[in-house]
Amino acid sequence: MTKVAAEYGVTSTALKKTCNRHKIPTPKRGYWAKLEHDKPVRRVCLPKLTDTKLDQVRISGTSAPNLPEQVSKAGMEARERLTNVSELAAADETDFLVEEPPVLGATRRAISKARPDAAGFTSAQGRSIVSLKIAPGSADRALQLLARLFALADTEGYRPKASDTGLDLAAEDVSIAFGIEERPRKTPHEPTAAELKRRDHNLRYGFSKDPWPKYDHSPSGRLSIVIQANLWSGLRRTWSDGKTQKVEGMLPEIIASLVEHGALLRQRRRAAEESERKRLVAEARRKREEAFNTREKRRLEFVDAVHEQLLERSRLSAVLAHLDHPAMDGRNPAENISAWIRRRIQQIDALTSPEFLDLSARSAKLGFVEPPKGSGSEYAGAYYAYPSPPRLLLWSIDEEKELATTTGPLEWAIHAGLLPASEDQPAKDEAAEAVPPPQR
């Protein structure tokens, strides 16, 4: 029944009811286990139909094709294991009592102290308490149902586990919340005299809606087990008392569905973890690429600064070549201009010298070698960082202290002997930055 029902997308209980309606005999509980162990079994023949309307069976299942294969497989295997459950867990008789586990003590105390609402239902919920909404007269049966549920769930590795919101059934790395509700009985509401008077009063002002509910709700004694997980997943979540079958007889199917819910929770968690892993990989790649582009941009800015100095040197050299032709009398009226151009060219040569370029790049924290992957520095300057464009700097190197300090053009020219020193020589730049000179 379990295997065939899964093929049609219905539960074994639904398939059993369909067979009963169409006078199709089905194997009794334990039939296939006895057959497997060569025990004698009784096979009932298909009877003749007196009603021709029953000769065709239509089953409209609600299979869930979108469920992962491992979820369906887990449910199928659990149903096969639960086919031959003991009477302790699967018997329909509710007078066969099971010892109530201590873990249900908090639930019993909470439901016994709860006060009924206007419809006659009491509610219990909280830490270590199974979510209940039942009539006071159904409390003993609900707790006995929970005891049977826990006993059967333990065979599949699911055990009670306290949580902040209730008492869940947990196995390994999944925890599934559930509860028991009592289905209300609906009876047409009989308006009272006060309600009829209020309706007549409302009609005077154009309100035609009856000021009373359509139905009254009262306890029915019909219990339901509700799994509070995987909404809109296609898996069954509610089992209720029927006209002929109690929810106690559905416990094997409930536990099998519980296994399916656990498998789906695991699969969804794995899918979420894989999605997060891919997101982190993509984010790391994006940051690395952004950092690389930032480094490339700053490198190009540094090269452009060097190129700009070289262009200026080329222009200065052309002007100097033009001015270095003396007049007929041997004098050069533009000698001072030529001297300044030569000093300017020397400054550019210093700025663009390999030693000063290396110091300027290191001062700007500008590297021209890609950092190793995973070092952390590969993301430097990429995220929420706006570094200033690199500049070419002049340096004063102290060989003894092995220290290089930035200096201004005037101080550098005096230190290089291009300008005479004076007593009123300006002080060094307060913002000067010191870095170690490159290793020779």
N, C-alpha and C positions, 0 to 999 in steps of 0.2 A: 504493500500500500504506500509506503514511504517513497520508494523509488518511482513508482508509476505516478504518484501525485506530483512529484517534482517535475516530471516530464510535462505535465499539463499546467504547471504553474499554480497549483492549489495545495492546500494542506491535506495531510492524510485523513483528518477528521472530515473535511469537506468532501473528499472522495468517498469516504465511507457512507456519508449521508446520501450522496448521489446514487451509490450502489443500492442502498436500502430502498430509495424511492422507485428504482427500476427493477426491484426484485432480483438483484444480482447477489448471490451468496459470496461472502468474503472469508478468508481464513481467520480463524480465531487467534487470539493472542498466544504466541509461542509456537505457532504452526511451523514456521520456517526453521526455527531452532531445532524442533523435534525432527523435522525432515533431514536436516543437516547431520544429525547424530543417529540417523537410521532408527528413529523411534516410530512407532505406529501412529499414523495420522488418519483423520477421516476427511475425505474430499467430497464436498457436496456438489451434486450435478446442477447444472443450470436448469431451472424449472421452465415449463411452458408458460407463455404469457396469455392471459385472458383479455388484457387491455392492449389493443394494438397501438395506443398512443405512447406506450412505454418501450417500443421496440427500437427507438433511436435515442441515443444519449448525446446531449450537447454540454460540453464543459467549457466555460469561459474563464480561463485562468488569468491571473494578474502576475505573470512571471516578471522577473526583474532582469532583463537581458543586460542592463548596464552594470550589474554587480560584478565585481572581479571574480575570476574563476576560483581563487583560493577561498573566497567567502562561501560560494555554493558548495565547494568541496568539503569545507569544514562542517557545514550544516548536514550534508549527506552522510558523512562519516559519523557524526554525532547521533543522527537518527538510527543508523544501523546499530550503534552500540546500545542505544536506549530501547531497541525493539523488545528486548526481553527483560524489562525492568521488574523488580520485585513488587509484590502486592503492597508492600509498605509505602511505596512511592506512587504507584499507578492505579491502585484500586479506586473505583468510583464510590465505594461506601465511605461516608464521612464519619461513621461511628467507630472506625478503626483508628485509635489514637496513637500518636507518635510522641515520644518524649520531647518536651519543649526545650530547646537549647537555652543556656543562660544568656546568650547574646540578645535574646528577645525580651529580657527583663525590662529594659528601659522602654521598649515599645508598649509592653503590657501596662506598665505604670502610667505612661503618658495617656494612653487611650482610656484607661479606667478613670482618670482624673478629669478628662475633657468633658465639657458641657455640650449637650446637643444644641444645634441651631434651630431656627424656626421650622425647618423641614424635618428635623429629627435625626440629623447626622452629626457625628462627632469626628473631629479631625485631630491627627497627631503628626507632628513633624519636628525635626531638630536633629542635633548631633546624636548619632548611634540609635536613631529611631527610624523605623520603616515608615514611609509616607502612607498614612491611612486616612480614608474618608468613608466611614461606615456608620451604621446604626449601632447603638449600644448592644443590641441583641445579637449582632453578628461578630462581636469581638472575639469570642472563643473560637469560632470557626475560622476567622481570618488568621489568628495566631497559629492554629493547628495547620492551616494551609501553608503558612510561612515555614513551619517546622518541616513539613513534607518537601517543600520547595528547596530548603537548604540541604536536606538529606540527599535529594536527587542531584542537586547542583554540585555537591561535593564529589560525586562520581566523575564529573567532567572537569574537576579541578577548580571550580568556582566556590569561594568561601565568603562568608560575611566579612565586611570591612567597614569600620566606622569612618564617616566623613563629616565635614562641618555641616552638611545639609541633610544627612540621613544615614542610613545603613545600606551600603551597596553590596553587590556581589562582584568580587574581584578575583582575577586569575592572572598570575604573572604580572604583566605590565599594563593591564586594562582594568578599569573599574566601571561597572554599569549600574546606574541608579534605576530603581523600580518602585512600584507602590501597589497598593490594593485599594480599589474603589468599589463602592456599592452602587449599582445602577438604580436610579430613582424610579418609582412607579408614578406614572403620569395619569391623573384623573381630571376630567373637566371641572373647572372651578365653578362653584355655585356662589353667585354674588350675594353678599349680605345686604341687609336693609340699608346700612350706612353707605355701602358702595353704590347701590341703586339710587339713593338720594343724591350722592355726589355726581353720578352720571347725568341725572336730570338737571342738576345745577350747571354742569358743563355744557349741556345742550343749549342752554339759554345764550351762551356766549359763542356758539358755533363750534364747540369741540365735540366731535362725534365719537372719538375713540373711547372704548370702555376703560374705566379707571381701575381695572383689576386684571390679574394675569389670566391667560387662557387656560393654563393647567396648574394644578396643585401637585407638588412633588412630595413623595413620602417613601420611606424605606421599603424595598422590595425583597430583600434577602438575596438578590442576585449579585454575586461578587465578580470582580474583574481584576486580573493582573495586568498592569501596564508597565512596559519597559520604556523608560524615559531617556532614550538615546537614539541617535541616527534618524532624526526626523526627515521625512521626504526621501528616504533611501530605497523604498520599495519593500523593505523587510517588515514583517508583521510585528506589531507592537502591543496589541491588546487581545486578551482572551477572556471571554465572559461565559457565565452559566447559560446553557441553552434550555430548551424545553425538556430534553431528556438526558442531557449530559452535563455533569458538573465540571467546574474548572479543575477539580482534583484529578479527573481523568485525562486532562490535557497537559499534565505536568511534563511528560516526556517531550511533547512537541514544544512546550514553552522553553525547556532547557536547551533543546536543539536550536531554537531561534536565538536563545541567549548566546550560544556558541557562535552563531552567525554574526550577531551584533558585535561580539568581541573580535572576531576576525576582521570585520569591516572597520572597526576602530583602529586596529593595528595597521590595516592597509592604508587607511587615511592618514595615520600618523607617519607611516613610511613615505607616503606620497608627499606629505607636507615637509618632512625632513629633506627629501630629495629636491623638492622645489626650493627650499631655503638654501640648500647646498649650491644649487645652480645659480641662485640669486647672488650668493656671496662670491662665487667664482666670477660671475659677470661684473659684479661691483668692483672686485679686486682688479679685474682686467681694465675696467673703465678708468679706475683711479690710476693704474699704472700707465695707461695710454695718455691720460690727461697730464700726469707728471712728466712723461717723456716729451709731450708736445711743449710743455712749459719750459723744460730744460733746453729743447731745441730752439725755442724762440729766444731765450736769453743768450744762448750761444751765438745765434745769428746777430743779435744786438751787439754782442761783444766784438764779433768779426766786423760788423758794420762800423763800429767805433774805430777799430784799427784801420780799416780801409779809408775812413774819412781822414784820419791823420796822414795816411800815405798820400792821399790825393792832395792834401794841403802841402805836404812836403814837395810833391811834384810841381805844384804851382810856384812855391817859394824858390825852388831850384831854377825854374825857368826865368823868374824875375832876377835872381842872382846872376845867372849867366848873362842876362842882358845888361846888368849894371857893372859887370866886371870888365867892361871895355873902357880903358882910360881915355881922356881927352888928348888932343894933339900936344898940349904942353906937359903931358904926363900926370896931370892932376886928375883925381876922381871926385867930383863934387858930391856924389852919392855914396861916399865911403861909409858914412854913419848908417845909412839905410842898409848897405850890404852887411855891416857888422850886426845889425839887429836881425837881419834875415838869417845870417849864419847861426846866431844864438838861438833863434827860433827853430832852425833845422836841427840843431843839437838837442834841443828839448824834445822835439818829435822823435828823434832817434832814440832818446832815452825812454820815452813813453812806449815806443814800439819795440824796444829791445826784448829778446826772449826772457831775460831775467825779470824785467819789470812787468811784462805781460803775465808771466806766471804768478807773480805776487798780486797783481790786480785781480786775476781770476780767482785766486784763493781767498782774497779779501772779500770778494763778492759771493763767496761760497758757490762758485761756478765750476763744475767738473765737466771734463770732456770725455770721461770714461763712464760707461753705463754701470750703475751699481748692481751688485748681484741680486738675483731674484730672491725675495723673502728676507732681505736684510732690513727692511723697514725704510731705508733711505731712498729706495726706488720711488716712494710716493712723496718725497720731500718737495715742497713748493707747488703741490698740485691741488690741494683742497683747502679752501678758505685761506689761501696765502697769495699775497699780491706783492712780490718782491720788486724792488726798484731796479730800473735798467742798469746793467753793469757799466762802470766807468773806468777809463784808463787813468792811472794814478802815477805820480812821481814818488820815489821812495828814497829814504836815507837809511843805509845799511850799516849797522854796527857789527863789524866782524868779530870783535872780542865777545860781545854779549850774544852774538848770533840772533840779532833782532833787527827787523826791518820796520820802519815807521814811515807813514805817509807824510809828505811834506808839500808845501805850496810851491808854485813856479818861482817866486822870488827867492825863497830860502834855498831851493834846489840850485838856482843859478849862482847864488853866492857860494854855496858849498862846492859847486863844480868849478869855481874860479872864473865864472863868466862875468860876474859883477863884483865890485869891491865891497868888502864888508864895512859897516859903519856902526857907530855906537847906538844909534837909534834903530837898529835892526829889529824888525817886528818879531814878536814871539811866535812860537810854533802854533799851529792850528790846534785848538782845544779838542776838536773832534777827530784828531789824528788817531789812526788805528794801527796797532802793532801786530805783526804776524811774523812767525819764524821765516827766515829766508830759505829758499830752496836748497836742498843738499847738493853739494858740488860733487 
